[in-house]
Amino acid sequence: MAGEIQLSSTTMATESSGSITAELDTIRPNTTNGSLTLQGDSSDAGVTGLTIDSSGNATFAQTITGGTIGSGVVFPAAYPVQVKSATTDQVDSFNTSGFQDVAGFSVDITPKLGSKILIYVEFRYGNSTSSNNGVQLLRNSDVLDLGGSNSTNLGNVSTMSFVDTSFTYYDSPNTDQLITYKLQVQRSAGTLYINARNDGTNDRMGTIVAMEII
C-alpha cells in the first residue's frame, strides 16, 4: 500500500512497494559543519555510497558504473584520461634501404577531450654488421620531429650484440578523431633486427604506449 510523508500539507516523500521517493529540492545534514552521507542499504550500519562534506566536496565510496562525464568537468593537471598500448615479442628484420614500418609497433587512440598524447616506445635492436641505424615516429602519415630532425640515429652497434633503447614524445594532435602512431626504422648496411640481438635471436619484448593527458 502506497503512502506519503507530509509536513504542513506538503508531500515530502512517497512510498510504493518498499521504495521511498523524496520530493525535496534540498537535503542538508543535521549539524552546521557535518557531512551528508547517502547509504546504499537499509542496515543500521549502512553501506555508504556518497558523502558530501561541509565544503561541498563529494566522495563516492565505490565505483561509478554508469553515466557520461560532461564536457564542463575539470580534471586535475597532468591527469591521464586513457592509455592504449601494444606489446610484441615478434622479431622484425630489415635489409633494404629506407624507412619501413616495424611489425607490432603501432597503436590506435581516439582522444576523448582533444588533449595531448604522450608516446613512449621501448625496444631492443641489433645489426649483423657495422651500420648506422635510424628510427622515426609517425602520427598517421605525418613524421614527427623527435628532436632536431624527423629521425633519430640509433647509432652503430658494431661492437655490441644489441642495444636497448627507449624514447618519449609529447604530441599535440588537436583532434578528437582516431590517430595511429607507429614506429619506422632504417639501416645503412647489413640486417637490422628489432626485438632481437644482432644474430636475430629474440630475448626481449618491445612496446609502444599512447597516453592521453589533460
MIDO-318501 format. One line per field, with one value per residue (C-alpha): residue number from 0; residue in one letter; x, y, z. Coordinates in nm, 3 decimals. Example, Ala and Ser with C-alpha at 12.3 -4.5 7.8 and 13.67 -1.06 7.14 Angstrom:
<domis>
nr <- 0 1 .
rest <- a s .
east <- 1.230 1.367 .
north <- -0.450 -0.106 .
up <- 0.780 0.714 .
</domis>
This chain:
<domis>
nr <- 0 1 2 3 4 5 6 7 8 9 10 11 12 13 14 15 16 17 18 19 20 21 22 23 24 25 26 27 28 29 30 31 32 33 34 35 36 37 38 39 40 41 42 43 44 45 46 47 48 49 50 51 52 53 54 55 56 57 58 59 60 61 62 63 64 65 66 67 68 69 70 71 72 73 74 75 76 77 78 79 80 81 82 83 84 85 86 87 88 89 90 91 92 93 94 95 96 97 98 99 100 101 102 103 104 105 106 107 108 109 110 111 112 113 114 115 116 117 118 119 120 121 122 123 124 125 126 127 128 129 130 131 132 133 134 135 136 137 138 139 140 141 142 143 144 145 146 147 148 149 150 151 152 153 154 155 156 157 158 159 160 161 162 163 164 165 166 167 168 169 170 171 172 173 174 175 176 177 178 179 180 181 182 183 184 185 186 187 188 189 190 191 192 193 194 195 196 197 198 199 200 201 202 203 204 205 206 207 208 209 210 211 212 213 .
rest <- m a g e i q l s s t t m a t e s s g s i t a e l d t i r p n t t n g s l t l q g d s s d a g v t g l t i d s s g n a t f a q t i t g g t i g s g v v f p a a y p v q v k s a t t d q v d s f n t s g f q d v a g f s v d i t p k l g s k i l i y v e f r y g n s t s s n n g v q l l r n s d v l d l g g s n s t n l g n v s t m s f v d t s f t y y d s p n t d q l i t y k l q v q r s a g t l y i n a r n d g t n d r m g t i v a m e i i .
east <- 0.000 0.142 0.183 0.310 0.508 0.376 0.481 0.234 0.027 0.334 0.432 0.793 0.820 0.612 0.638 0.548 0.635 0.906 1.074 1.067 1.090 1.191 1.005 1.268 1.463 1.729 1.872 2.106 2.298 2.160 2.472 2.628 2.969 2.861 2.874 2.577 2.600 2.384 2.375 2.308 2.128 1.881 2.103 2.177 2.548 2.468 2.678 2.797 2.750 2.815 2.945 2.930 3.135 3.068 3.276 3.071 3.333 3.172 3.333 3.199 3.271 3.257 3.281 3.070 2.930 2.725 2.663 2.874 3.124 3.016 3.240 3.240 3.415 3.765 4.032 4.347 4.654 4.857 4.569 4.578 4.246 4.317 4.605 4.645 4.940 5.080 5.342 5.515 5.800 5.792 6.132 6.131 6.432 6.535 6.799 6.693 6.731 6.467 6.235 5.993 5.716 5.811 5.573 5.378 5.479 5.151 4.884 4.545 4.393 4.092 4.138 3.832 3.899 4.123 4.414 4.787 4.923 5.236 5.406 5.654 5.849 6.091 6.269 6.593 6.783 7.095 7.263 7.453 7.728 7.873 7.594 7.421 7.052 6.764 6.418 6.119 5.770 5.463 5.121 4.905 5.118 5.300 5.658 5.702 6.010 6.195 6.447 6.635 6.531 6.248 6.451 6.687 7.012 7.006 7.382 7.637 7.624 7.939 8.099 7.780 7.547 7.241 7.124 6.820 6.666 6.359 6.220 5.917 5.734 5.471 5.230 4.958 4.737 4.446 4.183 3.913 3.947 4.121 4.501 4.751 5.104 5.366 5.739 5.963 6.334 6.607 6.962 7.255 7.410 7.368 7.046 6.881 6.684 6.414 6.329 6.644 7.021 7.249 7.204 6.823 6.783 6.480 6.505 6.300 5.957 5.904 5.622 5.458 5.225 4.994 4.858 4.609 4.688 4.490 .
north <- 0.000 0.334 0.614 0.968 1.169 1.526 1.838 2.129 1.958 1.942 1.598 1.533 1.172 0.894 0.520 0.245 -0.125 -0.060 0.225 0.584 0.875 1.209 1.515 1.757 2.029 2.046 1.791 1.911 1.744 1.799 1.975 2.303 2.155 1.799 1.577 1.440 1.064 0.867 0.495 0.208 -0.036 -0.046 -0.175 0.036 0.037 0.124 0.093 0.442 0.533 0.908 1.157 1.535 1.729 2.078 2.232 2.064 1.803 1.475 1.135 0.819 0.515 0.266 0.255 0.479 0.226 0.439 0.780 1.020 1.277 1.615 1.848 2.101 1.867 1.991 1.724 1.776 1.898 1.622 1.376 1.064 1.020 0.695 0.465 0.248 0.017 -0.259 -0.508 -0.762 -1.011 -1.051 -1.012 -0.787 -0.764 -0.504 -0.547 -0.285 0.092 0.346 0.377 0.089 0.002 -0.220 -0.510 -0.483 -0.121 0.051 0.183 0.349 0.611 0.842 1.149 1.192 1.557 1.670 1.651 1.598 1.249 1.117 0.845 0.601 0.349 0.084 -0.194 -0.387 -0.384 -0.528 -0.524 -0.804 -0.561 -0.220 0.017 0.337 0.283 0.529 0.544 0.771 0.807 0.873 1.014 0.866 0.958 1.255 1.208 1.368 1.567 1.372 1.649 1.849 1.625 1.390 1.080 0.984 0.797 0.468 0.450 0.197 -0.139 -0.291 -0.354 -0.467 -0.760 -0.549 -0.213 -0.141 0.193 0.398 0.744 0.959 1.215 1.465 1.523 1.786 1.641 1.883 1.635 1.407 1.167 0.827 0.853 0.580 0.612 0.378 0.316 0.304 0.217 0.213 0.082 0.173 -0.174 -0.532 -0.659 -0.458 -0.664 -0.518 -0.705 -0.914 -0.934 -0.888 -1.255 -1.232 -1.405 -1.276 -1.231 -0.924 -0.767 -0.429 -0.184 0.137 0.330 0.623 0.809 1.094 1.359 1.667 .
up <- 0.000 -0.103 0.149 0.190 0.442 0.471 0.659 0.671 0.399 0.171 0.047 0.146 0.028 -0.119 -0.061 -0.304 -0.285 -0.030 -0.220 -0.095 -0.336 -0.183 -0.304 -0.172 -0.352 -0.080 0.164 0.442 0.725 1.072 1.202 1.086 0.997 0.933 0.627 0.436 0.381 0.141 0.213 -0.022 0.208 0.494 0.776 1.083 0.998 0.639 0.325 0.236 -0.129 -0.134 0.122 0.078 0.331 0.466 0.185 -0.086 -0.180 -0.289 -0.229 -0.391 -0.176 -0.463 -0.843 -1.065 -1.310 -1.549 -1.694 -1.902 -1.777 -1.912 -2.111 -1.827 -1.581 -1.492 -1.440 -1.230 -1.420 -1.590 -1.540 -1.763 -1.941 -2.126 -2.213 -2.523 -2.579 -2.794 -2.680 -2.901 -2.896 -3.275 -3.442 -3.746 -3.979 -4.237 -4.508 -4.762 -4.752 -4.648 -4.352 -4.305 -4.057 -3.762 -3.702 -3.379 -3.304 -3.386 -3.152 -3.215 -2.987 -3.016 -2.792 -2.571 -2.489 -2.775 -2.533 -2.566 -2.623 -2.453 -2.659 -2.504 -2.713 -2.590 -2.781 -2.836 -3.164 -3.323 -3.664 -3.835 -3.940 -3.861 -3.961 -3.864 -3.793 -3.764 -3.612 -3.664 -3.519 -3.731 -3.643 -3.919 -4.224 -4.065 -3.945 -3.603 -3.509 -3.242 -3.189 -3.447 -3.735 -3.818 -3.735 -3.456 -3.513 -3.325 -3.353 -3.470 -3.294 -3.444 -3.103 -2.923 -2.983 -2.902 -2.771 -2.553 -2.636 -2.547 -2.609 -2.532 -2.741 -2.628 -2.915 -2.963 -3.237 -3.172 -3.281 -3.144 -3.438 -3.444 -3.452 -3.536 -3.400 -3.544 -3.545 -3.852 -3.877 -4.138 -4.171 -4.398 -4.419 -4.302 -4.145 -3.870 -3.619 -3.392 -3.071 -3.119 -3.098 -3.397 -3.493 -3.490 -3.153 -2.964 -2.587 -2.506 -2.556 -2.720 -2.655 -2.773 -2.541 -2.618 -2.312 -2.338 -2.077 -1.976 .
</domis>
